[in-house]
């Protein structure tokens, strides 16, 4: 980011649910009303169908997905060195480097694509390495470059044309020698002797550079025009002109074209550091998503890059946060879960309250700051509360949640029970979903001592919907255990209206752990039936953690 008002991303947990997404949107709006920053809601994964329905219902835009908040080149205050055209002369390139204090110039096409780079060493090398008097034509030098380099004047011809045939000849010596040395299409440097100029034109050169001259004889000019010969005059003497001539060569002839080391604006700084650690280049081009040049960076830019500014909502556990959260500048946490493993380098604003929904906390912050809640934002916050509290049926639900929901329903102009039913039905529509999409739509991992386990919660409005997917989920849990390197995996199948759940389990000791956590709830088929259990946060996770501690 290279603007004065850097973005702050407000983002919920991985495998986002309705509360995490709506909290990000609602809190971003609030912060933009009360702070001078620029707050943008993000999400850490794909939407589930319930959340998708809620966003459509209230006309809210789906936040962009961000899965990694590591520091990228886009976060740096990199150099905006302008790209130059490959026809730029060596002299002008050198002058530009001196005036701007850079040692590397990116060479770009008219469409902004990187064509190569030239460094001051390339220019110095070019002065020492030109021994071929055909180099000027081989490099397709534009006559305009020659005029600029010699501080000259174009007398006739097209300055935008190219000297692309022949060699450079300094016309000294007697008449016979001059005629022998000059071939057609050559560029000839000579002094202010009209007879010799006319003699040279008999050989039909491409260009004639007249030194120490301000005016050209009319006969010489008309003869040159007749044979399409370019005439350039310069006040420099012949020696100086010959010495400066090769500074007009375009930089495209000496620039590095192949194997140019460049990086994407989205590359992560720690990976870039590793990549350039063994490269001796000083500066590196940065390209955008379309591979167009945007700027340059050097090693000094990597010393203290700006971090992304992040606010977390609806979670405070590192393993539930977006990847590389430790590299970000964490500004705030708004949450209603137990305090977990997140660490910060400096004190931050942390608001954690034992409520049924994160949006309830955000609703209170709106009230404390006297910020009016728009109708669409009220609808989103209401939906989050209904989702997290299962329409006030969850044991996590408090009187504060209900009061907030009722007030938000008034603002949004919706009827609570009708809206909740449509939400839950949308979320219970498993048609077209793979077992993986279903499993991960609300999945969280936890850690206790040496044990890592994951719990997915799938809610529906009928027992039939849940039972139809149970067999597929049991088979899929083995895949999840291996992919996530977990010791145990559980799936909580929750019937919203019966207010009950059953637990599927997989892993060594998983069955015994559930029997310990929920004694007497395992039936003869080995299925744990939990009447009255609908909250993973308040009823399931504490019981499992307690059972794990009892095993020590």
N, C-alpha and C positions, 0 to 999 in steps of 0.2 A: 504494500500500500504506500503510495507516495503523495497522499493528500494530507492536508492539515488536520482534518477531522477523521481520524482513523475509525474504521468500523469496529463495533463490538458485536460478537456473535452470541446470541442467546440460544442455548441448545439443551435438549433433553438427553435421555439415556439411549443406549443402543436398543434395537428392536422396539422402536417407539410405540407407545400407546396413546390414547386420546388425551390423557392428562399431560404427558410430556410435550406433545406437539402444541396443544392449545395453550399451555403455560408459556411456551417459548413465544408464541404470537402475542399473547396478552401482555406479557411482561415487556416485550420489545416496544409495544405501543405505549405502555405506561412510561418507560424510561425516555422515549422520544418526546413525551410531553413535559417531563420534569428535568431533563438533563440536556446539555449542549452537545452530547455525543451523537453518534449515528448507530442506532441499535437495529440489528437485523436478525430475525428468527431463522434458525436452521433446524434440521432434523438429522439424526444419526443413523437412519436406516429407512427401509421402505414402510409405507403406510399400511396399516391393516384396513379391512373393509369398513369397520365401524368409524374409524377416524376419517377415512375418505368420504363417507356419507356426511359426517358432521361438517367438514370443510365445504362440501358442495351445498349443504343446507343453508349455510350462512354466508356463502359467496366469498370464502376466504381462499387466498392463494396458497398452494402447497409450498412449504418452505423447501429450499434447496437442501439436498442431502450432502452432509459432510461427515466423512468417516475417519478423517485424520486431521489433527490441528497442529502438526509439526510445523516448525518455521520453514517457510519456503522462500525462494528468491523473490517472489512477489512482495514479501514482507520487508525486504531490504530497501534502503534508500540508495539504490544503485545509480550509476551515472547515465544520464540521458544524452550520451554522445551522439550527435546526429549522424545518420548514415550518409555516405558520399557515393557519387556516381563513379563507375569504373573508368570513365574518360578523364577524370580529374588528373591534372599533371602532377608529376613528382614535386615540382616546385610549389604548387599551390597546396598540395597535401602537407608538405613540410611546414609551410607558413601557417596552415590551419593547426597543425600540432603545436607549434610554438605559441600561437595566440590563445589556444584553449587549454594548454598545459597537459595534453594527453600524449601518449606514446603509441597508441593503437587507434586506427580508424577502421570502422566496419564499412565494407563496400556492399551496397544493396542495389537491387533492381528498382525500376520505376514502380513496381507493385509492392516493394518493401521486403522482398525475399533476400536473404543473406547470400551474397555471391563469393565473399572472401574477406580477408582482413589484411591490412598492411601496417607494419610497425616501423618506427623510425630507423631501426636497424636495416630493414629492407631497402629504404631509401639510401642510406649510407653505402650499403653493399652495391646498389645500382651504379653509383658514381665510380666505384672501383672495378666494376665487372664488365663495362661496356667497351669491347674491343672491335666489334663488328659494325662497320659503317652502314649496314642494312638494318640494324636494330630498330631504327626510327620507323621504318616502313613495316617491318615484321610485327611491331606492336600496334599498328594501325593508329598512328598519331593524328589527332585532329588538328587542322591548320589553326583553329582557334587557340589551341594550347600553345602553338609556336608563337602566335601573336602576343598572347599574354606573357609568356616567359621572357620574350625579348623586349617587352614594353613597346611593341612595334605597332605598325599600321598596315591594314590590309588594303592594298592598292587595287587589286582586281582578283576575281575568283570567289569561291564560296568558302567562307571560314568554317562552315560545318562539315565540309568534305574531309576526307581522310587521305593522308599520305600513306599509301599501302603498297607501293611498288618502288623499286629502285633503291639507291643508296644515297648517302650524304657525301657531297664532294665540295671541297674548298677550292675554288678556281684561282689558282696561282700559277705562275710560270708563263711560258710563251704560248702563242696561239695554237701551235701544233700540239703541245702537251695538253692544253685545256680540252681540245677537241677529242684527243685520245682517251682522256679520263672520264668524260661525260658520256653517259648512255641515255637513251630515251627514258623518261619517267623518273630521273634522278632529282634530288633536291640539291640545288647548287647555291653555295654561299660565295658572294663576291662583292667587291667594293664598287665605288661610284665612278666607273669608267663605262661610258655609254657604248663605245665600240665593242668592248669585251662583253657587255650585257647582250648586245645584239648577236654576237658570235655564239654565246651560250644558247640563246633561244633557237638557233639553227639546229641544235641537237634535240629539241622538243622535250625539255625537262618538265616534270610535274609542278615544280615550285622553284622560284628563284628568290633568295633572301638577299637583299641589298643592304650592305652595312655602311654606317656613317652617312646615311642618306635621309633627307626629309622630302625631297621632290623627285619624281621619276620623269624621265624624258618621254614626251608624248609618243614618239615612234616606238620606244621600248614597250610602253603600256599597250599600244594598239596591236603590236606584234604578239605580245603575250596573250592578249584577249583572243586573238585569232586562233591560237593553238591551245586554248584552255589551260594556260599556265598561270598558276597563282603567283602573285608578286606580293612580298612582304618587305616593308622597310623598317629599319631600326637604326637608332643613333649610336648603338654600340659599335665598336670596331670589329674587325673580322675575327681576331683572336678571341675576344670576349663572346662574340656571337657563337662561335664554334664550341666554346667551352660550355655555354649555357644551353645549347641546343638540346642536349639529351635530358635536361630537366623538364622538357615538354612531353616526354614519353608518358602515356597514361599509366596510372597505378595498377590497372588490371594486368599489365605485363609482368609486374614484379610481386603482386600480392599472393598470399597463400590461398589457393583455391581448393585443394584437396585435403581431406582429413582435418578440416577446421574444427577445433574443439569448442562446441557451443552447448548451452544448456537451456532447458525449458523454464519458463517463468514459474511453472508449477513444481519444479524439482525441489526436493527437501535439502536444506542447508547441510545437515550432517552427511548426507550422501554425496553432495557436491564436494565437501571438504575431502572426503576419501578419494574422490575421483581426480582431484587436481593436486593431490599431495605429491605425486611423482611427475608432474608436468611443470616445465620451467617457464611456461608462458606467464606474462604478467597480467594480461586482461583477457576476459572471455565474453563473447556475445551472449545475450539472452534473447530467446525467441518466444513468441506467444503460441497460443494453441493452434494457430494456422501456419506456424513456422515462419512468421514474419519477425523481422528484427525489432526489438523494443528498447534495448539499452546494453550497457557494458557493466561488468563488475570485476573487481580485483580481490585479492586475498584480504585486503584491509576491510572490505565491506562485510566479510564473513566473521570478523572478530566479535562484533556485538550487534547482530541483526535484531531488528524489532520483532517482538513476539506477537502472536495473535492475541487479541483481547477477548476473553471468554467469560460468559456468565452461565453457570449450570443451573438448570431447573429440574425438579422432580428426581434428583439422585445426588449422592455425594460419595459413591463408591468408585474407586479408580477402575475396577474391572468392568463397570457398567458404562464408563465414560468413553467418548471417542478416543481413538488411538493417539498416542503421544501427547496426552493431556498435560504431562509433566513439562513439555516444552512451551506451553502456552502461558500467557499472563492471566491467571485466574483472578477475576475481580470480585465476583459474588457467587454465593450459592443460596438458592431458595429451595427448600425441600421439606418433606413430611415423613421421611424414613429415618431409621436408626442411623446414628453417626458412624460412618465407615472409615475407609482407609485413605481418604484424600489428604495430601499434605501440601502446604503452600510455603513459599519463601518469605512472604510478608503477611501481615494481618489483612484479612478481607472482611467484607460484610457477609455474614453467614446467618440466615434466618431459618431456623428449624423448629417446626411446631407439630405437636401430636394431633394432626387433623387428618381427615379422610382423603384429602385431595390437595395437591399443590396449588391448584387454582383458587382454593379457598383462602390460602395465605395471600396470594396475589390480589384477590378481591379486597382483603383487609388493607393492603398497601395502597390500593386505589382510594379507599375511604380515608386513610390517614393523610394522603396528599391532596384530598379534595379534587380528584381528577374524575371528570364525568366519563362514564363507561358507555361507549357507542353500542348500538343495538347488536351489530355483528359480533363484537368482542364479548358482549354479555352472553350471546348464544353459545359461543365457543367455551366460555368458562363454565356455563351451566352444564354443557355436555360433558365436560371433563369431570365435574363433580358427580353427575349421575353415573358415569362410567366407573369411576374409581370406587364409589360407594354402593354400586349395584342398585341404584335408585333407593338409597338410604337403608338397604338391607344388610350391608356389610357391618361387622362389629367395629370396623375402623371409623365408621360414620359418627360424627358428633353433632350436637345441636347447632354448633357454629356452621357446619357444612350445610345443614338443612336450611338455616336462615339465609345463608348466602345464596343458595340455589333458588329459594323462593323469590328473593329480590331480583336475581338475575333473570329469572323467568318473566317477571313483570317487565323488565327493560327490553328483553328480547321479543316479548309478545308471543310466547309459546306456552302450551299446556304441558306440564312436566311429564305426566304418565304417558301421554300419547307420543311425545317426542322420545322418551326413554325406550318405549317399545320399538319404535322404528329404528333407533340406534342399535339396540340389541339384535334385532332381526337382521340388520345389515351385517353386523359382526358375526352372526351365526350362519351366514350363507357361505358354506364351505365349497360350493360348486365351483369347479374350475381351479381350485387350489391344490398344489402339490402338498404332499405330507410335510415337506421341508418348510414351505411357506406357512403352513398352519402351525407347525411346531415353533417356529422362530418369531411369530407375530407378537408374542409376549413372553420372552425368555430372559431369565437373569441367572447369573452365576454367583456363587457364594463360597467363602473360604472359612474353615474352622480348623485351627492348628495345621495338621498336615493333610487335611481332606479338602478337595475341591469338588463341588457338586453344582449341578444346574437344575433349575426348576422352570418348566414351561407351564403357563396357565391358559387353558382354552375354555372359554365360556360360551354357553348356548342357552336358548330359551326352552329346549326340550331334551329329554333323556335320549330320544331316538337319534337326534343329530350327533350327540356325543358318542354313543355306542357304535355308530356307523364308522367312526374313524379310529376307534380304540386299537383294533388289530394292527392297522398300518403304523400307528404311533409306537406300539410296543416294538415292532421290528426296526423302526427308525432310530430308536433310542441307542441302539448299539453303535450306529454310525456317528451319532452326536458325541457319544462318550469318547470314541477314537479321535474324531476331528478336533474336539475341544480339549483333549487330554484331561478328561475329568475322571474322578473316581466313581461317581454315581450320577445318574440322571433320573429325574422325576417329572411326571406330567400330572398336573392337577386339572381334572375335567370337572368343571363347575356348572351345575344347573342353576341358572339365575333365579328362576321362580320357585323351585323346590327348596332353594337355599341349602344345597348339599353338594358334596364333591366326592369323587373317587380318585385314588392316587394310583398311577402306573409307575413302576420302578424298574431300574436296571443297574447292575453293577454289583461287585463283590460286597456283600454285607448290606445291600440296599433294603432287602426285605426285612432283615432283622432290625435295621434302623427304624423303619416305619412301624414295626411292631412295638418297638421301645417308645417311639414318639407318640403313637396313638394306640395304647394298649386296649385289647378287646375289640378293635375295629376291623381286624382281618377276617374275612369269611373263609369258608371251606375251599373256595376256588383260588385263594391267595390274593384276593382283591380287597384293598382297604376302602371301606365305605365310611364316609365322614358326614353324618347329618349335621346341619348347622354350620358347616365349615365352608366359607366362601372367600376368605381373605388369605392370600399367600403371605402378605406382609405381617399380619397380626396373629394368624392362627396356625399357619403351616411352618414358616421359617423359624420362629422362636421354638416350636416344639422339636424340630429337627436339630437345631443347634444345641438345645438343652440335652437331647439324647446323646449327641456326640460328646458333650462334656462329661456326661455320666459314664461313658465308656472308658475315659482316661484312667 
